[in-house]
Amino acid sequence: MEALRLDASFVDYLLVAAYFGVVMLIGFAARRRVSDSLDFFLSGRSLPAWVTGLAFISANLGAVEIIGMSANGAQYGMSTMHYFWIGAVPAMLFLGVVMMPFYYGSKVRSVPEFMRRRFGTGAHLVNALSFALAQVLIAGINLFLLATIVNALLGWPLWISLVVAAAVVLSYITLGGLSAAIYNEVLQFFVIVAALLPLTLIGLHRVGGIGGLIDEVTATDGPEQLSSWPATDLSGFQSPVWSTIGIVFGLGFVLSFGYWTTNFVEVQRAMATKSMSAARSTPIIGSFPKMFVPFIVVIPGLIAGILVPEIQQLKAGQPSGLSYNEALLGLVRDVLPNGLLGVAIAGLLAAFMAGMAANISAFNTVFSYDLWQTYVIKDRPDSYYLAVGRWATVGATVVAIGTALIAAGYQNLMDYLQTLFGFFNAPLFATFILGMFWKRMTATAGWAGLVSGTLAAITVFVLSEAGVFDLPGQGAAFVAAGAAFVVDILVSVAVTMVTQPKPAHELVSLVYSETPKEQRTDPEAHRLPWYQSPTKLASISLVMVIGLNLIFR
Amino acid sequence: MSEQRQHAAGAFDVRNVIAGLIGFYGVVLVLMGLFGNSPAEQAKTGDVNANLWAGIAMAVFAVTFAVWSWLRPVVVDPGADVAGDDDRPAPH
């Protein structure tokens, strides 16, 4: 069995180098503050909504999205579309319409910060620890994918590729790539589209257009792979009714609302706009490209199932040199000529690196300020915590090499990632939403709910691994997320009933009903034209996504 | 920087940087399509000169972005609330 090898030429490396040259230049310029124009683009609360909307999508269009969703497309077919049309767009619209006014008005800067102000130290400690752990595990996924590309280009063994990839990410963070994060994300979005759109079009051409794709998929896998509902393969449920419920509640509600509304890497992009209306528009504008991203991510996965011989073998259940995670790279290898190959490599490297850098820096912040400063060594000067942060960055990168090896053990990374989200995001979402809208909820209920929700998800995972019940697709993750959510709510309500709530004046700007209306509305809102009005844009987006669901049912 | 007045973001406007990079990719790909096209690569793409067409599309896109940023420049206002703290509610 041959390992995957990309045959890159000098021109391809030139195109990759051009991208990193631009990123490094922006990083240097940002650090030395050579231009107030650049300052403008980097600073908070000044950007137009289309820029932050694209950054919002781009911050999420990383390894998970590109590799995971194309792997899913190759394995499960069109039902992968649920991750976009059920699992993302509705939650993004909810974030823009309901949650964003509250975030923007109350200026909460991170999820642990909200937890501490709302529930005190118990919930804060639990949340900070689980957040730090989640970031290191997800950074491992990004690092593993980065190493896969290094390996495919240069043919080095996995562990050397991992170490090299980690070193590259460290230098990216140190050289200021991250300080220009929003700027780079917008740039990166266009490079990724420039890489994946030609890949999709050429792939479609090779299989004989859309008609050819339909015929080929129907002939090899049957028509189920072409319809998105009821997705029994994806969820692992035999019954179509339960499969639909599992997807709508588990993926569409708990996992996706949990991810989009509590993910502060995402929310911070919206906080960088100049007005409340622009902040609300950010996820809503982002939802438009988001609903079309699957056409250049999932469709190439489907095409790879036809054109790439190793993926064909996988689908036929034969031994194969590749895993589903390499479906997209396999298609890149077989379809793109030198030149476009370089654009593709640049886009993929950019996405994984930015994704991992974001995980590491989020870890760094939570570790040095939320954990070290709060619980270990207090009251030192700021320079001390900056130094701690630098060591945390190096430490997290080293640990990520270890967690990358866990990720390497999964045939389809989405299975792994959705399991992680079930552990971390689902209980967090339950506690968050309850704490925001129910002023009686007590501090003890905060941490007790989080802990019991996470334990519930882990219990479901262990039972499923032990074979007590069998859900072969991503259904176990959906069930775990649903269990975490329900248990968290039940425990929180029960504990609240027997403990003492916080006084109302401590809950201003933390609980919806206690926050004055002027803090969460934009006085200028009624003057905006329709294309800048968040609610009107959200309605258009909702109609479009329902239409897509109907067309591709 | 108090002596500075409002001005366009110029070269650091993110649209110009995008136009520059994608435009460069477009030019290189067009050259690859014209001079580097081999039968082996034609077989990969199914007899389409993919580099040439993708290169042209990227060049057109880059020009569109440059024109957009030239027609509707982003105005930098040095007095803007860049720290994001001006509208923070007063402490109680």
Interface residues (C-beta under 8 A of the other chain):
Chain A: V11 L14 L15 A18 Y19 V22 I26 A29 S35 D36 S37 L38 D39 F40 F41 S43 G44 R45 S46 P48 V51 K107 Y183 V186 L187 F190 V191 A194 P198 I202 H205 R206 M271 A272 K274 D334 V335 L336 P337 N338 G339 L340 V343 V508 S509 Q519
Chain B: M1 Q4 H7 A8 A9 G10 A11 F12 D13 V14 V17 I18 G20 L21 I22 F24 Y25 V28 L29 M32 G33 G36 N37 E41 K44 T45 G46 V48 A50 N51 A54 G55 M58 V74 V76 P78 A80 D81 V82 A83 G84 R88 P89 H92
